[in-house]
């Protein structure tokens, strides 16, 4: 293999790793926001079941967004 091919391969791998890190960060941020919204829901005196249902929906949305995360979303 030539040095050029190795450099291109390394760049592709780094790009993929960078995308995964960005997707992981986005999911972590989303889950943080879910937890924050849950606490706000409780502070407003809403029913516990309602608040738990809301955070469950939010968590599912975060996981769904993570599963479709691709590098094109960040460039």
C-alpha positions in Angstrom: 0.0 0.0 0.0 1.2 3.4 -0.7 1.5 6.2 1.9 -1.4 8.1 0.2 -3.8 5.1 0.5 -2.8 4.8 4.2 -3.4 8.5 4.8 -6.8 8.4 3.1 -7.8 5.3 5.1 -6.7 7.0 8.4 -8.6 10.1 7.5 -11.8 8.1 6.9 -11.4 6.2 10.2 -10.8 9.5 12.1 -13.9 11.0 10.4 -16.0 8.1 11.4 -14.8 8.2 15.0 -15.4 12.0 15.1 -19.0 11.4 13.9 -19.6 8.8 16.6 -18.3 11.2 19.3 -20.6 14.0 18.0 -23.5 11.6 18.0 -22.7 10.4 21.5 -22.4 14.0 22.7 -25.8 14.9 21.1 -27.4 11.9 22.8 -25.9 12.8 26.2 -27.1 16.4 25.8 -30.6 15.2 24.8 -30.8 12.9 27.9 -29.6 15.8 30.1 -32.4 17.9 28.7 -34.9 15.1 29.3 -33.8 14.8 33.0 -34.0 18.6 33.4 -37.5 18.7 31.9 -38.5 15.9 34.2 -37.4 17.9 37.3 -39.3 20.9 35.9 -42.3 18.8 35.4 -42.2 17.7 39.1 -41.6 21.3 40.3 -44.8 22.3 38.5 -46.7 19.8 40.6 -47.7 17.6 37.7 -48.8 14.0 38.3 -45.8 11.6 38.7 -47.1 9.3 36.0 -47.4 12.2 33.6 -43.8 13.3 34.3 -42.4 9.7 33.9 -44.3 9.3 30.7 -42.9 12.5 29.3 -39.3 11.5 30.2 -39.9 8.1 28.6 -41.1 9.7 25.4 -38.1 12.0 25.5 -35.6 9.2 26.1 -37.1 7.2 23.2 -36.7 10.3 21.0 -33.0 10.7 22.0 -32.3 7.1 21.2 -34.1 7.4 17.9 -32.1 10.5 17.0 -28.8 8.7 18.0 -29.6 5.7 15.8 -30.0 7.9 12.7 -27.0 10.1 13.4 -24.7 10.4 10.5 -21.7 12.7 9.8 -23.6 14.7 7.2 -25.8 16.1 10.1 -22.8 17.9 11.5 -21.1 19.4 8.6 
